[in-house]
């Protein structure tokens, strides 16, 4: 009994607890009935069966008690009376990309029918909902334990939560599952747990912002990044960071970027920084984002959109200086604008880029009166008084340092200048040192000895220009105007200015830079008493000949002078003065018609200053865009020209409301390609003496040609550096002016008693040319075209009326542009005088034939023609000499023979032969120019003559055998020569033919 109880308790403990008290009572009643049967009582309706074979007992499955006396206990009949039971709601969590769901409470179903088979067991859990990605499986039918799992990976980004209905099903009343029952509906709510699988990304690829310099911003702009993860932990951006180092910016957790210091537009116009983002799982962005911050300058009134450097190439004409300029007024109420554009060229030459021709050439070009005397010429053998002065060779500028002066030789300037004369000069002068400065003499004519009287002088004193003119006593014995004073700021501004003093006594007028100035003070003085003391004209100081122990210079000049001239008896017109001082560069306005209404403008005389005024900003902008720089020189002075633009703006009701900063720019003028001037023509000729002795003489340069070329080398971009050195240069012919050409005599000077160079001055009419003649040669000067120079040079003649002692003369031709800045080659010409002597003539012919280079200089073949010609000329000369010798021998032999046979007939034939073969006509002397023209015709004539002579010999029965052998040898030589000529005739005949249209025969 005790053992039975223990077994029952153990089985009881292993069974699940009863679902309800009723179920427990039912089980107890069933066990009691079993125990009664075991003790011999009546069997219950649902009791143990009979005993097993062999008297063994079996336990009834219903109550696990022994049923004595029966073979076995048959199970009671199953009846599914109760529904399964589950919780009413469940809460679950599933991790993303996992299939296990953790439920709270666990999924367990109970059935009151337990432990009845089938009816008390749980066979399934069913989920109700559309396409739910979950399934519930039964882990233990008896205990009712189940599990909820995902059918496929769950993506939190697609759905964060799931809610559905679940029910439990028992196994029914039998193995077939019939009569099954289901539990009530329970609600299941599942939340998907996120995994940090995505990195932050920025909404924009580039962020841009513009800030004004000089300010600190709390937030310049905000960058924003997003994360595709579903949970707040991983989808939220917790931090931003600037990746770029050393930038004056910071960023907060919300992505707001601010500057940590004031930005400066001049220091940096733009900043580029890289920014990254972090989510709350500390995962950073895959790609950083670019943030571009533009710094805008503080609105400052002034000119915008202009270039500091403007490049100018020679020959470009007029180029705009500020094609895109505009005025920023910061919305000020502007009523008028006044702008001044100044081209500063005071450090270029004489104040600007002017023509650097000699003063004589410029005066001729400008149509000035003739007779001007240059007191500061270039040093030479004739004009040597400037040799000791400091000089700038390029621009003919003489610098005086207060220690130098120059004496003008006697006879250069007439003593009596009359009442009309002109003094012109370029002067650059600064303030004189000291409170009471001494006189600084520019030009002075004073007594050479004994006394110290100044007859006329031009000097500077205390920044005043003074002209002194003392008349002689014999002209008038009354007070006369003697000193004329001008007070001008330009006299001491250390800039170049052009001064012209026109004297029409008693009126003296000063022109400075083309503008007329009357003297502010005129003082009178007595005339100078007449004397026989010689006068000394000086430049840069005044000669003090008297009142001192030793004559010396005094009142030295400090400054620079150029083109100092004096023109006795004539004064210059305003037009000529303006031309002489005109600048070749300056400011210009393109299309004056399109300036717009309301724009006023004004140029100064040299066009270096332009003033514009208007009341509309846009009109002023358009007008300033049309301002240009122009340089009309073909070879301008290279270098920098500074530009300054100053402006004043007036506002409504105010005098000046906005301050506009000045513009400081510059024009860079490039160096022009230097021309190469080449003189060519016939460099050697001979003429009979009679032509030299004729009235017209001989033209020296009948075919002279002057050509100027510019060398250019083209370098393609893809050409390698070492290949560029082998790139052939390109020569381009260009046209420009010349300012002088000299024909110089080589060797002894011309003897004026027997020879000279001549030119009809009518050839100079209509040209800007003049000429001077001397025993050293002929000089043509003036600014004119190369064509006009060619025309004049082709008319220069050489005469020699005593040629008996003259055999040749040599000359040299040289031309210049820009007063020697560009010099041509030296073209040498040799002229031979042919006398009437036959021996001299033959020697000269042989001399000419022996020089093939002379032939080349006259005729200029091209390509292969030149090569053929050079190779043929020596053979032709040899053939001619052989023929001449053979003819001479033949004639002598024939003459001896005929004298012996028939003196009369022989004499007649000999004379005819000499006339045909040896009589040279003077008019055919031009054979020296082209001996080949004479080759074939004389050759044919000689053959015919020889054949005639041979026929005569055949008629004569007493012919000499030696003569016949010589004739045969001559014929063989001629045949060989003709055969050689025939072979070359097809390829060389045209190249060897010369034009004989110019020959006189």
NUBAKE-993050 format. One record per residue (C-alpha): residue in one letter; x, y, z. Coordinates in steps of 0.05 Angstrom, whole numbers, padded with zeros to 5 digits, always signed. Layout:
! residues N
AXYZ;...
! end
This chain:
! residues 1001
X+00000+00000+00000;X+00056+00046+00016;X+00094+00028-00047;X+00032+00040-00088;X+00023+00109-00060;X+00094+00129-00074;X+00088+00106-00146;X+00025+00145-00155;X+00055+00207-00126;X+00114+00203-00173;X+00068+00195-00232;X+00026+00252-00206;X+00085+00297-00202;X+00106+00282-00272;X+00037+00299-00300;X+00019+00371-00312;X-00023+00404-00260;X-00098+00398-00270;X-00129+00453-00309;X-00188+00457-00261;X-00215+00426-00196;X-00267+00388-00236;X-00214+00353-00276;X-00177+00332-00213;X-00241+00304-00182;X-00256+00263-00244;X-00187+00233-00242;X-00193+00215-00168;X-00260+00182-00179;X-00232+00141-00235;X-00174+00116-00191;X-00220+00098-00134;X-00262+00056-00181;X-00200+00021-00203;X-00179+00006-00132;X-00248-00024-00116;X-00243-00070-00176;X-00175-00092-00151;X-00205-00110-00084;X-00260-00152-00118;X-00314-00101-00124;X-00356-00088-00186;X-00322-00061-00246;X-00338+00009-00267;X-00363+00026-00334;X-00297+00052-00353;X-00251+00007-00313;X-00195-00041-00320;X-00198-00099-00366;X-00185-00172-00352;X-00120-00202-00330;X-00067-00217-00380;X-00048-00287-00400;X-00007-00320-00348;X-00042-00285-00291;X-00004-00220-00299;X-00036-00155-00284;X-00036-00092-00323;X-00044-00020-00301;X-00102+00017-00329;X-00079+00074-00369;X-00133+00117-00341;X-00111+00115-00269;X-00045+00077-00269;X-00071+00028-00218;X-00068-00047-00219;X-00129-00085-00242;X-00122-00153-00211;X-00154-00212-00242;X-00156-00184-00311;X-00109-00190-00368;X-00106-00116-00385;X-00137-00049-00374;X-00172-00023-00436;X-00169+00054-00443;X-00232+00092-00432;X-00267+00118-00493;X-00239+00189-00512;X-00286+00247-00510;X-00262+00318-00531;X-00301+00361-00485;X-00258+00422-00476;X-00224+00475-00519;X-00150+00490-00514;X-00132+00549-00473;X-00079+00603-00489;X-00063+00673-00464;X-00104+00730-00491;X-00044+00771-00516;X+00029+00764-00531;X+00086+00813-00541;X+00146+00791-00582;X+00213+00817-00606;X+00251+00794-00668;X+00320+00817-00688;X+00327+00842-00759;X+00352+00789-00807;X+00337+00734-00755;X+00278+00684-00752;X+00270+00673-00677;X+00215+00711-00641;X+00220+00720-00566;X+00149+00722-00538;X+00126+00746-00471;X+00093+00704-00443;X+00117+00641-00478;X+00071+00608-00527;X+00038+00549-00488;X-00032+00519-00498;X-00070+00478-00445;X-00129+00431-00453;X-00175+00406-00397;X-00183+00341-00433;X-00113+00321-00415;X-00088+00268-00403;X-00139+00240-00451;X-00103+00223-00515;X-00117+00268-00574;X-00170+00309-00538;X-00120+00333-00486;X-00063+00344-00535;X-00045+00407-00576;X-00034+00394-00650;X-00026+00464-00681;X-00023+00539-00675;X-00054+00579-00731;X-00039+00653-00748;X-00094+00695-00778;X-00072+00753-00822;X-00054+00772-00893;X+00013+00743-00914;X+00044+00748-00846;X+00118+00729-00850;X+00111+00686-00787;X+00092+00616-00769;X+00078+00580-00703;X+00101+00509-00692;X+00083+00459-00636;X+00144+00437-00598;X+00107+00387-00550;X+00036+00363-00561;X+00026+00339-00491;X+00052+00401-00456;X+00024+00448-00509;X+00089+00485-00516;X+00098+00523-00582;X+00146+00570-00617;X+00136+00631-00663;X+00187+00642-00718;X+00196+00681-00783;X+00186+00647-00849;X+00236+00695-00883;X+00286+00748-00861;X+00251+00807-00830;X+00272+00877-00853;X+00260+00932-00803;X+00265+00985-00857;X+00205+00954-00891;X+00162+00944-00829;X+00179+00957-00757;X+00118+00922-00723;X+00071+00866-00736;X+00003+00851-00704;X-00037+00788-00718;X-00085+00736-00686;X-00064+00667-00664;X-00105+00607-00642;X-00087+00538-00613;X-00119+00473-00639;X-00123+00406-00602;X-00116+00339-00635;X-00191+00323-00634;X-00223+00260-00609;X-00181+00210-00647;X-00121+00199-00691;X-00157+00228-00751;X-00163+00293-00716;X-00238+00294-00718;X-00277+00334-00670;X-00219+00382-00657;X-00229+00444-00619;X-00193+00512-00623;X-00178+00562-00570;X-00200+00632-00566;X-00163+00686-00608;X-00102+00717-00578;X-00069+00781-00603;X+00005+00778-00619;X+00044+00843-00625;X+00115+00835-00651;X+00167+00891-00655;X+00227+00885-00702;X+00293+00900-00669;X+00339+00943-00716;X+00410+00928-00737;X+00458+00986-00756;X+00470+00966-00827;X+00465+01033-00864;X+00513+01092-00863;X+00491+01165-00862;X+00484+01200-00930;X+00478+01275-00943;X+00418+01303-00977;X+00459+01348-01023;X+00522+01332-01063;X+00550+01402-01053;X+00530+01457-01005;X+00542+01529-01023;X+00538+01593-00983;X+00560+01665-00990;X+00583+01708-00932;X+00605+01779-00926;X+00676+01791-00903;X+00689+01820-00833;X+00629+01787-00798;X+00621+01729-00748;X+00560+01686-00765;X+00522+01641-00716;X+00503+01597-00774;X+00527+01605-00846;X+00489+01544-00871;X+00464+01476-00847;X+00483+01410-00875;X+00436+01351-00865;X+00449+01276-00869;X+00399+01218-00866;X+00405+01145-00846;X+00360+01090-00875;X+00361+01048-00812;X+00292+01041-00780;X+00306+01050-00707;X+00318+01118-00674;X+00384+01093-00647;X+00413+01080-00715;X+00371+01124-00760;X+00385+01189-00723;X+00448+01232-00738;X+00482+01245-00672;X+00543+01284-00695;X+00576+01323-00753;X+00649+01335-00762;X+00693+01380-00808;X+00745+01336-00841;X+00786+01393-00872;X+00839+01419-00825;X+00862+01490-00813;X+00799+01525-00835;X+00764+01580-00796;X+00699+01542-00790;X+00663+01498-00738;X+00600+01454-00740;X+00551+01433-00686;X+00512+01369-00675;X+00455+01396-00718;X+00499+01409-00778;X+00502+01485-00771;X+00568+01513-00798;X+00595+01578-00771;X+00659+01617-00780;X+00707+01621-00721;X+00741+01685-00745;X+00727+01743-00790;X+00739+01727-00863;X+00778+01772-00909;X+00761+01776-00983;X+00831+01800-01002;X+00862+01741-00965;X+00817+01687-00995;X+00757+01692-01040;X+00730+01621-01029;X+00736+01564-00979;X+00723+01491-00994;X+00713+01445-00934;X+00694+01372-00927;X+00642+01350-00876;X+00623+01280-00851;X+00565+01255-00807;X+00558+01201-00753;X+00494+01164-00733;X+00480+01146-00661;X+00514+01079-00672;X+00578+01119-00689;X+00577+01096-00761;X+00603+01152-00805;X+00582+01172-00875;X+00611+01134-00933;X+00624+01198-00973;X+00641+01265-00944;X+00604+01326-00971;X+00636+01388-01001;X+00616+01455-00972;X+00637+01516-01013;X+00636+01583-00977;X+00645+01645-01020;X+00670+01707-00987;X+00638+01770-01013;X+00674+01835-01000;X+00639+01887-00960;X+00602+01933-01007;X+00655+01985-01020;X+00641+02039-01072;X+00690+02033-01129;X+00705+02008-01199;X+00696+01934-01209;X+00715+01883-01264;X+00779+01915-01291;X+00848+01886-01304;X+00910+01917-01276;X+00953+01897-01336;X+00934+01914-01408;X+00978+01886-01462;X+00992+01924-01527;X+01025+01895-01588;X+01055+01943-01639;X+01009+01954-01698;X+00946+01937-01658;X+00915+02005-01668;X+00867+02025-01614;X+00852+01975-01558;X+00801+01985-01502;X+00830+01994-01433;X+00770+01973-01390;X+00721+01933-01433;X+00680+01907-01375;X+00688+01960-01321;X+00630+01981-01278;X+00620+02028-01219;X+00593+02001-01153;X+00559+02055-01112;X+00526+02010-01059;X+00457+02037-01076;X+00478+02107-01059;X+00434+02164-01085;X+00483+02187-01138;X+00468+02250-01177;X+00532+02260-01218;X+00599+02226-01232;X+00664+02261-01251;X+00720+02214-01277;X+00791+02231-01299;X+00833+02180-01337;X+00907+02197-01340;X+00960+02163-01382;X+01027+02174-01348;X+01083+02171-01399;X+01131+02223-01371;X+01186+02171-01363;X+01182+02150-01436;X+01229+02190-01480;X+01211+02263-01479;X+01148+02255-01439;X+01114+02205-01485;X+01127+02161-01545;X+01146+02210-01599;X+01182+02200-01664;X+01256+02195-01653;X+01277+02223-01720;X+01328+02278-01723;X+01304+02349-01713;X+01316+02365-01786;X+01276+02305-01809;X+01218+02322-01762;X+01216+02394-01784;X+01215+02372-01857;X+01160+02322-01840;X+01118+02375-01805;X+01127+02426-01859;X+01170+02474-01818;X+01207+02531-01851;X+01276+02514-01876;X+01339+02543-01847;X+01334+02515-01777;X+01402+02507-01743;X+01411+02449-01696;X+01452+02471-01636;X+01453+02402-01604;X+01467+02354-01661;X+01496+02285-01655;X+01572+02287-01647;X+01610+02279-01712;X+01672+02304-01747;X+01635+02366-01770;X+01590+02377-01708;X+01640+02362-01654;X+01620+02414-01602;X+01572+02364-01569;X+01624+02309-01563;X+01639+02324-01489;X+01567+02326-01465;X+01530+02271-01430;X+01482+02241-01480;X+01428+02189-01487;X+01440+02162-01557;X+01371+02132-01567;X+01331+02197-01561;X+01385+02250-01574;X+01379+02276-01503;X+01435+02316-01472;X+01442+02318-01396;X+01473+02377-01361;X+01498+02367-01290;X+01518+02439-01275;X+01590+02429-01296;X+01587+02428-01371;X+01575+02475-01428;X+01585+02474-01503;X+01613+02528-01548;X+01580+02536-01616;X+01633+02549-01669;X+01634+02614-01705;X+01594+02615-01770;X+01543+02564-01748;X+01492+02617-01728;X+01490+02686-01761;X+01509+02745-01718;X+01447+02784-01737;X+01384+02745-01722;X+01340+02803-01747;X+01275+02819-01712;X+01243+02752-01730;X+01271+02686-01707;X+01250+02623-01670;X+01281+02583-01614;X+01255+02513-01602;X+01276+02461-01550;X+01255+02403-01507;X+01271+02414-01433;X+01265+02374-01370;X+01281+02415-01307;X+01270+02410-01233;X+01272+02460-01175;X+01339+02494-01164;X+01374+02483-01098;X+01380+02541-01049;X+01334+02597-01029;X+01361+02645-01081;X+01381+02603-01140;X+01428+02627-01194;X+01410+02634-01266;X+01413+02570-01306;X+01431+02585-01378;X+01401+02546-01435;X+01426+02589-01492;X+01471+02649-01487;X+01506+02696-01536;X+01556+02739-01499;X+01622+02776-01510;X+01679+02728-01523;X+01732+02773-01490;X+01742+02840-01453;X+01670+02851-01432;X+01613+02810-01403;X+01552+02834-01442;X+01496+02785-01459;X+01466+02800-01527;X+01411+02748-01523;X+01399+02690-01476;X+01348+02640-01453;X+01354+02618-01381;X+01315+02593-01320;X+01315+02632-01255;X+01274+02613-01194;X+01229+02568-01236;X+01216+02624-01285;X+01234+02623-01358;X+01268+02687-01380;X+01287+02709-01450;X+01337+02765-01457;X+01345+02806-01521;X+01389+02868-01523;X+01385+02909-01587;X+01444+02945-01616;X+01452+03019-01602;X+01452+03039-01675;X+01381+03014-01685;X+01348+03058-01633;X+01371+03100-01575;X+01310+03089-01531;X+01286+03040-01479;X+01265+02976-01511;X+01235+02911-01484;X+01295+02870-01463;X+01272+02816-01413;X+01210+02772-01420;X+01189+02730-01360;X+01142+02671-01356;X+01122+02638-01291;X+01098+02567-01304;X+01093+02507-01258;X+01116+02461-01314;X+01185+02494-01314;X+01205+02458-01250;X+01161+02395-01250;X+01217+02349-01273;X+01177+02330-01335;X+01191+02338-01409;X+01159+02398-01443;X+01166+02429-01512;X+01183+02503-01513;X+01180+02549-01574;X+01200+02622-01568;X+01173+02662-01627;X+01206+02730-01632;X+01171+02785-01672;X+01205+02843-01638;X+01181+02876-01596;X+01131+02819-01585;X+01156+02752-01558;X+01108+02693-01552;X+01121+02628-01515;X+01089+02563-01535;X+01094+02506-01485;X+01067+02439-01507;X+01028+02474-01562;X+00994+02524-01515;X+01007+02599-01520;X+01032+02637-01460;X+01043+02712-01456;X+01098+02739-01410;X+01075+02762-01342;X+01132+02812-01337;X+01169+02852-01390;X+01227+02897-01370;X+01260+02949-01414;X+01333+02966-01421;X+01380+03010-01461;X+01410+02983-01526;X+01481+02957-01527;X+01534+03004-01552;X+01568+02979-01615;X+01637+02947-01610;X+01684+02903-01648;X+01685+02849-01595;X+01671+02780-01621;X+01612+02742-01591;X+01609+02671-01565;X+01546+02629-01570;X+01541+02574-01517;X+01493+02520-01494;X+01484+02496-01423;X+01523+02554-01393;X+01541+02626-01409;X+01611+02648-01430;X+01641+02700-01385;X+01696+02734-01426;X+01707+02796-01385;X+01709+02820-01313;X+01746+02756-01294;X+01819+02737-01292;X+01808+02681-01342;X+01748+02672-01388;X+01704+02614-01366;X+01635+02585-01364;X+01584+02610-01314;X+01511+02602-01296;X+01509+02527-01311;X+01444+02492-01328;X+01418+02432-01288;X+01372+02388-01328;X+01362+02356-01396;X+01357+02388-01464;X+01341+02361-01533;X+01327+02387-01603;X+01352+02457-01589;X+01347+02496-01654;X+01347+02568-01676;X+01316+02592-01741;X+01339+02662-01762;X+01291+02706-01800;X+01228+02663-01792;X+01177+02643-01740;X+01138+02579-01734;X+01063+02572-01741;X+01017+02541-01690;X+01005+02481-01735;X+01078+02465-01743;X+01091+02473-01669;X+01035+02425-01652;X+01063+02374-01702;X+01133+02379-01674;X+01111+02364-01603;X+01055+02315-01618;X+01055+02249-01580;X+01046+02186-01621;X+01011+02152-01563;X+00952+02172-01521;X+00881+02160-01500;X+00825+02153-01550;X+00750+02140-01551;X+00721+02087-01597;X+00656+02107-01630;X+00642+02176-01602;X+00572+02172-01631;X+00553+02116-01582;X+00576+02151-01519;X+00505+02164-01498;X+00467+02225-01479;X+00489+02267-01420;X+00563+02248-01425;X+00613+02305-01428;X+00686+02293-01443;X+00749+02333-01454;X+00820+02316-01476;X+00883+02354-01460;X+00926+02374-01521;X+00971+02313-01517;X+00911+02266-01506;X+00943+02239-01443;X+00886+02262-01398;X+00812+02249-01410;X+00757+02279-01366;X+00687+02250-01369;X+00625+02273-01332;X+00554+02247-01329;X+00493+02238-01285;X+00476+02165-01301;X+00518+02108-01275;X+00504+02061-01333;X+00522+02115-01384;X+00587+02128-01349;X+00602+02054-01348;X+00589+02049-01423;X+00631+02110-01438;X+00690+02086-01397;X+00688+02019-01433;X+00701+02056-01498;X+00764+02090-01473;X+00824+02060-01509;X+00899+02066-01516;X+00931+02079-01584;X+01003+02083-01608;X+01012+02103-01680;X+01086+02090-01682;X+01106+02031-01725;X+01163+02016-01677;X+01139+02042-01609;X+01183+02047-01548;X+01173+01983-01508;X+01156+01987-01434;X+01103+02005-01383;X+01053+02062-01388;X+01018+02075-01322;X+00944+02089-01319;X+00907+02126-01264;X+00831+02133-01260;X+00804+02181-01206;X+00730+02193-01194;X+00685+02239-01153;X+00612+02222-01140;X+00560+02271-01117;X+00494+02252-01084;X+00428+02288-01082;X+00432+02345-01032;X+00505+02331-01014;X+00571+02354-01042;X+00608+02288-01038;X+00573+02226-01010;X+00616+02167-01034;X+00691+02160-01037;X+00714+02122-01099;X+00784+02092-01095;X+00831+02107-01153;X+00848+02055-01205;X+00922+02042-01215;X+00935+02001-01277;X+00987+01999-01332;X+00994+01986-01406;X+01051+01939-01426;X+01076+01957-01496;X+01113+01899-01527;X+01177+01904-01567;X+01165+01909-01642;X+01198+01860-01688;X+01261+01893-01712;X+01264+01903-01787;X+01324+01884-01830;X+01335+01936-01884;X+01369+01907-01945;X+01397+01947-02004;X+01409+01909-02068;X+01424+01923-02141;X+01479+01922-02192;X+01543+01928-02153;X+01594+01931-02209;X+01592+01962-02279;X+01637+01994-02330;X+01623+02052-02378;X+01664+02087-02431;X+01701+02149-02408;X+01659+02191-02455;X+01596+02177-02415;X+01629+02200-02350;X+01652+02264-02384;X+01584+02279-02414;X+01539+02333-02385;X+01493+02284-02352;X+01546+02236-02328;X+01531+02164-02308;X+01473+02142-02264;X+01503+02105-02205;X+01445+02065-02179;X+01397+02052-02237;X+01365+01990-02206;X+01375+02000-02132;X+01322+01968-02088;X+01309+01976-02014;X+01270+01921-01979;X+01254+01913-01905;X+01238+01845-01876;X+01217+01821-01808;X+01240+01754-01782;X+01188+01711-01750;X+01195+01640-01724;X+01133+01598-01717;X+01131+01547-01661;X+01073+01499-01663;X+01046+01478-01595;X+01061+01404-01606;X+01132+01417-01631;X+01185+01389-01586;X+01235+01435-01555;X+01296+01407-01591;X+01260+01410-01658;X+01244+01484-01651;X+01316+01504-01661;X+01315+01472-01730;X+01249+01505-01749;X+01261+01550-01809;X+01247+01624-01799;X+01194+01661-01838;X+01211+01727-01871;X+01156+01777-01881;X+01166+01840-01922;X+01142+01903-01889;X+01136+01976-01909;X+01161+02032-01866;X+01195+02099-01873;X+01269+02117-01877;X+01300+02181-01850;X+01366+02183-01888;X+01408+02149-01941;X+01481+02165-01951;X+01524+02152-02013;X+01595+02154-01987;X+01659+02154-02028;X+01706+02097-02011;X+01778+02118-02015;X+01800+02189-02031;X+01747+02243-02029;X+01720+02271-02093;X+01762+02323-02127;X+01715+02381-02139;X+01760+02405-02196;X+01745+02344-02238;X+01688+02301-02209;X+01623+02306-02170;X+01558+02273-02151;X+01495+02307-02178;X+01420+02305-02168;X+01367+02347-02200;X+01329+02378-02142;X+01265+02372-02182;X+01268+02299-02161;X+01257+02320-02088;X+01194+02360-02103;X+01131+02330-02074;X+01171+02289-02024;X+01191+02301-01952;X+01263+02296-01972;X+01323+02342-01975;X+01395+02331-01996;X+01465+02355-01981;X+01527+02346-02023;X+01601+02344-02005;X+01667+02315-02028;X+01655+02256-01981;X+01590+02237-02014;X+01516+02253-02022;X+01465+02251-01965;X+01389+02248-01973;X+01349+02258-01910;X+01277+02266-01889;X+01222+02220-01865;X+01193+02187-01927;X+01176+02119-01956;X+01227+02070-01982;X+01196+02077-02052;X+01210+02151-02053;X+01281+02140-02030;X+01291+02089-02086;X+01265+02139-02137;X+01313+02193-02114;X+01374+02147-02108;X+01362+02122-02179;X+01372+02193-02205;X+01440+02207-02172;X+01494+02215-02225;X+01569+02213-02223;X+01609+02260-02268;X+01683+02261-02282;X+01706+02309-02335;X+01780+02289-02331;X+01779+02213-02335;X+01848+02202-02363;X+01877+02187-02295;X+01815+02152-02267;X+01802+02078-02277;X+01751+02064-02223;X+01711+02093-02166;X+01680+02058-02106;X+01618+02080-02068;X+01580+02056-02007;X+01505+02064-01996;X+01474+02061-01927;X+01404+02078-01903;X+01372+02087-01835;X+01305+02087-01800;X+01290+02124-01735;X+01355+02164-01734;X+01400+02105-01736;X+01359+02058-01693;X+01354+02010-01752;X+01412+02010-01802;X+01413+01976-01870;X+01469+01934-01898;X+01528+01970-01930;X+01518+01965-02005;X+01584+01973-02042;X+01587+01996-02115;X+01648+01994-02161;X+01648+02036-02225;X+01701+02025-02279;X+01721+02076-02331;X+01735+02045-02399;X+01786+02083-02441;X+01791+02078-02518;X+01855+02036-02518;X+01843+01966-02547;X+01894+01935-02503;X+01863+01964-02441;X+01795+01943-02466;X+01817+01871-02479;X+01850+01867-02411;X+01786+01892-02380;X+01744+01842-02417;X+01788+01785-02394;X+01785+01812-02323;X+01710+01814-02325;X+01703+01744-02354;X+01748+01715-02300;X+01699+01736-02244;X+01636+01693-02245;X+01614+01723-02178;X+01602+01789-02215;X+01556+01753-02263;X+01517+01724-02205;X+01507+01792-02173;X+01476+01819-02237;X+01433+01759-02252;X+01396+01724-02196;X+01377+01654-02219;X+01332+01611-02176;X+01341+01539-02154;X+01378+01494-02201;X+01387+01549-02253;X+01440+01582-02209;X+01478+01517-02203;X+01478+01504-02277;X+01500+01574-02292;X+01558+01572-02244;X+01584+01507-02273;X+01579+01530-02345;X+01611+01599-02341;X+01684+01576-02332;X+01679+01529-02392;X+01650+01584-02436;X+01706+01631-02417;X+01758+01578-02434;X+01725+01564-02502;X+01723+01637-02520;X+01797+01645-02504;X+01816+01584-02545;X+01774+01607-02604;X+01805+01677-02601;X+01876+01648-02600;X+01860+01600-02657;X+01831+01655-02700;X+01891+01699-02687;X+01940+01643-02708;X+01899+01628-02769;X+01896+01700-02791;X+01971+01709-02783;X+01987+01646-02822;X+01938+01664-02876;X+01967+01733-02881;X+02038+01708-02891;X+02015+01660-02944;X+01977+01711-02984;X+02034+01760-02981;X+02077+01709-03014;X+02027+01689-03067;X+01987+01751-03083;X+02004+01813-03043;X+01945+01852-03069;X+01892+01799-03058;X+01921+01778-02992;X+01921+01849-02967;X+01848+01858-02985;X+01826+01793-02952;X+01866+01809-02890;X+01833+01876-02881;X+01764+01845-02889;X+01780+01791-02839;X+01804+01841-02789;X+01743+01882-02797;X+01698+01822-02785;X+01737+01789-02729;X+01777+01841-02691;X+01740+01906-02697;X+01701+01913-02630;X+01648+01965-02626;X+01647+02009-02564;X+01572+02005-02562;X+01576+01930-02551;X+01618+01937-02488;X+01560+01914-02446;X+01584+01844-02464;X+01619+01848-02397;X+01551+01842-02364;X+01534+01778-02401;X+01588+01745-02442;X+01544+01685-02458;X+01499+01727-02503;X+01559+01739-02548;X+01580+01667-02549;X+01536+01633-02601;X+01533+01689-02653;X+01609+01702-02656;X+01618+01626-02658;X+01574+01620-02720;X+01609+01678-02753;X+01677+01648-02742;X+01655+01582-02772;X+01629+01615-02834;X+01693+01655-02841;X+01734+01594-02833;X+01694+01556-02885;X+01703+01613-02934;X+01777+01614-02922;X+01780+01538-02932;X+01744+01544-02998;X+01793+01597-03021;X+01850+01551-03001;X+01819+01494-03040;X+01819+01537-03102;X+01892+01554-03091;X+01936+01496-03116;X+01995+01515-03071;X+01960+01507-03003;X+02004+01496-02944;X+01997+01429-02909;X+02007+01459-02841;X+01949+01506-02852;X+01905+01447-02871;X+01924+01409-02808;X+01909+01469-02765;X+01841+01479-02798;X+01824+01405-02787;X+01842+01411-02713;X+01799+01473-02707;X+01740+01438-02740;X+01748+01378-02693;X+01748+01424-02632;X+01687+01460-02657;X+01650+01395-02670;X+01665+01372-02599;X+01640+01437-02571;X+01577+01434-02613;X+01564+01362-02592;X+01570+01380-02518;X+01523+01438-02529;X+01472+01393-02563;X+01472+01345-02506;X+01456+01399-02456;X+01410+01437-02501;X+01347+01400-02479;X+01356+01413-02405;X+01397+01476-02401;X+01383+01517-02462;X+01329+01559-02429;X+01371+01569-02367;X+01432+01592-02407;X+01394+01640-02451;X+01402+01714-02432;X+01358+01771-02450;X+01394+01812-02502;X+01341+01865-02508;X+01384+01914-02468;X+01446+01905-02511;X+01460+01962-02559;X+01479+01920-02620;
! end
